[in-house]
């Protein structure tokens, strides 16, 4: 097997940003993309904590509601939200791990 330095010198391999060696199958047809090229000029929009924040608030405010009911309420209040019973359960479990009381459901 050829050494890494030999492959790099021949343009057949490069090292990625995370330090992994990448062997190019067709080195002339492909080149590493820059950050600007991979973003296509459109910056990512920052994601807020709207769904999680609301789910956490509803978990504490409505101990009699099921995870499914909380998910439905989150989806009703936040346009485009896709909360599920399982995702709300995840927030509840995370709150329990953080030591927050009143997150358990009897259902």
C-alpha positions, -999 to 999 in steps of 0.1 A, spaced: 0 0 0 13 35 -8 22 58 20 -1 87 28 26 113 19 30 96 -15 -8 97 -21 -10 133 -11 19 142 -33 1 125 -62 -31 143 -55 -49 110 -46 -56 117 -9 -61 146 15 -67 151 52 -101 163 63 -106 191 89 -112 165 115 -79 147 108 -93 118 88 -75 106 57 -96 107 26 -85 86 -4 -98 101 -36 -112 77 -62 -110 103 -89 -87 131 -76 -90 153 -107 -128 154 -107 -132 162 -70 -116 188 -48 -123 197 -12 -150 224 -9 -144 255 11 -169 266 38 -183 292 15 -189 267 -13 -206 242 10 -230 269 23 -241 280 -11 -240 316 1 -270 312 24 -262 315 62 -279 291 85 -307 306 106 -302 303 143 -327 278 159 -345 289 190 -357 269 220 -393 277 213 -407 241 211 -386 228 239 -393 258 261 -430 256 256 -430 218 261 -412 222 294 -435 250 305 -466 229 297 -451 198 314 -449 218 347 -481 238 343 -504 208 334 -494 177 354 -528 161 345 -521 163 307 -505 133 289 -474 137 268 -496 134 237 -518 163 248 -488 185 255 -474 176 220 -507 186 204 -508 219 223 -472 227 213 -480 220 176 -511 241 179 -493 271 193 -461 270 172 -464 271 135 -444 243 118 -437 225 151 -436 187 149 -437 177 186 -446 141 193 -455 122 225 -420 108 224 -403 141 221 -423 156 250 -414 125 271 -377 132 262 -380 168 276 -397 154 307 -370 129 313 -343 156 307 -360 178 333 -360 148 358 -323 144 352 -318 181 359 -335 176 392 -367 194 383 -397 180 402 -433 177 389 -424 162 355 -437 126 360 -470 115 344 -493 89 359 -505 79 324 
